Amino acid sequence: MSDAACFSDLRYDETGRLAALHALDMLDSDPEREFDALVALAAQMLGCPVALITMIDRERLWIKATTMPGERNVDRDIAICDWTIRQDVPMIVDDLAQDDRFRDNPLVVDHGNRFYAGTAIHVADGDGIRQPIGTLCVLDDSPRSLNAAGEAALRHLASLAEALIAARRTALEALRIAKTGEELVGRLARNDRIFRQAERIAMIGSWRLSVADSTLDWSENVFRIHDLPVGAIPALANALDFYPPHARAIVSDVLARTMATGEPFDFETDFITADGRQRRVRSAGEAEMANGVVTALVGVFQDLTERHQLEVQLRRSADIDALTGIANRAAFDRELDAAMDAARRDGSPLMLALIDLDGFKGINDSLGHDAGDDVLRLTGLALTQPWLRDCFAARIGGDEFAIVVTDPQLIAHAAQFRLDIEAALRVSVEAGGITMTSGGSVGTAAFDADCHSLRDFARRADAMLYAAKRARVGGRRALPRRAA
């Protein structure tokens, strides 16, 4: 369904929406750490420099949390998020400058925004109807797209924002209930259920550790994260057994330091549940003090497994060339830069090999792009053979590849290495009864003190590649032959 269709089909209740927004008492409120952390997480997970949580009032958009300092009020008539709250699916615009709705918008023309992805944040109004009071969105100054995993992450983060808002509202309501006494006990119980639901949605539990006797107190969700039935709480020593061996000393040291100094802590680590499931968890805590003495530690415990897996997946996707399955240019630059730093620091050997495919254009022109893609995939496979397991191979251009070599034996026999690579690069593809063979020219260069930058090193290897191509008599053209 298109954005326009969503815009026109959604039954939009401005009066109810504004009533739900104003009931939150969040407009123009002070910054809150939880919301600031959420936009930072959104920016990190979705790879955008700007992430916002917005509230849309009658005539303005107000920014509750942002990763970018600046003005927090925007006229509603230019706010892109005003479109988002009027539809029931996330709004994703790959290039705002190419969209008729936004191409002339000052946020695009004057502020340079090009990519937008946002989804509405809903809260229930007095009648229990979910109303869109604002958005969680990300922005970039370059056009881009958002895959299915990114869109799912955006939805999950919006759900977490709704849970935080619900928890915030519950906390404020709890304060009011405390002032009114027994008459409001029933409402407090209902709000306590909402808070427990918010804990479950956010996969967060709370805990308390008494310093005097090392006894623990857990909320229900801490039991769930441990895959334990709600009931008896393990002793502290047994609770540490849920962490893998390498993490137990870290956790113990963190707890001991906070008990001794009163300093708060916040860390992530691996975790193994009672059912043997591997998870990623976050634990944050601070000291309870009495007369200047730490009497207890209190904090939260959160299951970050899905977020961590998504981050790993997104990080891997950002570093891998989708066609060949090996590293891309960005990952190659980082790897080579790190290898050069290591070589300068400890004098370890380092060699760079640049590869240019011979005959690739002829295959593309004669057999088509599918055959050309097969050549690139086979080349990526050739560069990940077992004898190259200690090397770092990457596709750095259309038909250009590179290898970072740190194996002393391979470097010591650079000429043979080049011949072996050239042999591995001879691959054949077939289409329409015609078989063509592609090869590759290889230029290698050893790192030394004259390589002051990545560009210097690459230029030296490129010169050797050019010399290797010139040394070929007539080059290596891909020659077609009829299949038997």
Summary of the structure (lengths in Angstrom):
residues: 484
radius of gyration: 29.3
end to end distance: 50.4
largest distance: 95.7
contacts: 1484
relative contact order: 0.07
helix: 46%
strand: 25%
